[in-house]
């Protein structure tokens, strides 16, 4: 398997990348996007953010609503087909063309920082 990227300073990673746990409030198809995406609204406790997420191969929208996700919240805003995506919901390849979203093992308060 091997890892491709060089080692980085762990303290710098933790200070530069802010990941938080949030609960999906809304999930809907995003037919205007070039890729197969959902438009999500995620509650991080003190604020709600939107995300364009590629989770369509594995999840129906109703499966995502109420689930907790891990998201990078300090990447700025990216516009996808006119939709402002304000966070990056993280996931891993399921080996079959889909993406499995990353989530805490048990429920935690929305806004909890990942470290």
C-alpha positions as CSV (number, residue, x, y, z in Angstrom):
1,X,0.0,0.0,0.0
2,X,2.5,2.7,1.1
3,X,1.8,6.3,1.9
4,X,2.6,9.0,-0.7
5,X,2.8,12.2,1.1
6,X,5.8,13.4,3.2
7,X,5.5,13.8,7.0
8,X,4.2,17.1,8.3
9,X,4.5,18.7,11.7
10,X,1.5,17.4,13.8
11,X,1.1,20.7,15.7
12,X,0.9,22.6,12.4
13,X,-1.7,20.2,11.1
14,X,-3.8,20.6,14.2
15,X,-3.5,24.4,14.1
16,X,-4.1,24.8,10.4
17,X,-6.9,22.2,9.7
18,X,-10.1,22.6,11.7
19,X,-12.4,19.6,11.6
20,X,-15.7,19.6,13.5
21,X,-18.6,17.1,14.0
22,X,-22.0,18.2,12.8
23,X,-25.4,16.8,12.3
24,X,-27.0,16.8,8.8
25,X,-30.2,18.8,8.9
26,X,-31.1,18.6,5.2
27,X,-29.9,16.6,2.2
28,X,-31.2,17.0,-1.3
29,X,-30.2,16.0,-4.8
30,X,-28.0,18.5,-6.7
31,X,-28.8,17.9,-10.4
32,X,-27.0,21.1,-11.5
33,X,-23.6,19.9,-10.4
34,X,-21.3,18.2,-13.0
35,X,-20.6,15.3,-10.5
36,X,-23.2,13.3,-8.6
37,X,-23.6,15.4,-5.4
38,X,-26.0,16.2,-2.6
39,X,-26.6,19.7,-1.2
40,X,-26.3,19.4,2.6
41,X,-27.1,21.7,5.5
42,X,-25.0,20.7,8.6
43,X,-25.5,21.9,12.2
44,X,-22.3,22.6,14.0
45,X,-23.9,23.7,17.2
46,X,-23.2,27.4,17.1
47,X,-23.8,27.7,13.3
48,X,-25.1,25.9,10.3
49,X,-23.1,25.5,7.1
50,X,-23.8,24.1,3.6
51,X,-21.8,21.5,1.8
52,X,-21.8,19.9,-1.7
53,X,-21.1,16.3,-0.8
54,X,-20.4,13.3,-3.1
55,X,-22.3,10.7,-1.0
56,X,-24.9,9.7,-3.6
57,X,-23.7,6.2,-4.5
58,X,-24.1,4.9,-1.0
59,X,-26.8,7.1,0.7
60,X,-30.3,8.3,0.0
61,X,-30.9,11.8,1.2
62,X,-33.2,10.6,4.0
63,X,-30.4,8.3,5.3
64,X,-28.1,11.3,5.8
65,X,-30.6,13.5,7.7
66,X,-29.9,13.2,11.4
67,X,-26.5,11.5,11.0
68,X,-23.3,13.0,12.3
69,X,-20.5,13.8,9.9
70,X,-16.9,15.0,10.3
71,X,-16.2,18.1,8.2
72,X,-13.3,20.5,7.5
73,X,-14.8,23.9,8.4
74,X,-11.9,26.3,7.6
75,X,-11.3,25.9,3.8
76,X,-13.4,28.9,2.9
77,X,-16.3,28.9,0.5
78,X,-16.3,27.0,-2.8
79,X,-19.0,27.7,-5.4
80,X,-20.3,24.6,-7.2
81,X,-22.9,25.2,-9.9
82,X,-24.0,28.4,-8.1
83,X,-24.2,26.7,-4.7
84,X,-21.9,28.0,-2.0
85,X,-20.3,25.0,-0.2
86,X,-19.0,26.2,3.2
87,X,-17.4,23.0,4.5
88,X,-16.0,19.8,3.3
89,X,-17.7,16.6,4.6
90,X,-15.0,14.0,4.9
91,X,-15.3,10.4,3.6
92,X,-13.5,7.4,2.4
93,X,-13.7,5.3,-0.8
94,X,-15.8,2.2,-0.2
95,X,-13.9,0.3,-2.8
96,X,-17.0,0.1,-5.1
97,X,-17.2,3.6,-6.4
98,X,-19.0,5.1,-3.4
99,X,-18.0,7.3,-0.5
100,X,-18.6,6.4,3.2
101,X,-18.8,9.6,5.3
102,X,-16.6,9.7,8.4
103,X,-18.5,9.9,11.7
104,X,-17.8,9.6,15.4
105,X,-18.2,6.1,16.9
106,X,-21.0,7.5,19.2
107,X,-23.0,10.7,19.2
108,X,-21.1,13.8,20.4
109,X,-22.2,17.4,20.8
110,X,-22.4,19.2,17.4
111,X,-19.3,21.4,17.0
112,X,-17.0,19.1,18.8
113,X,-13.5,19.6,17.4
114,X,-11.6,16.6,15.9
115,X,-8.0,16.3,16.9
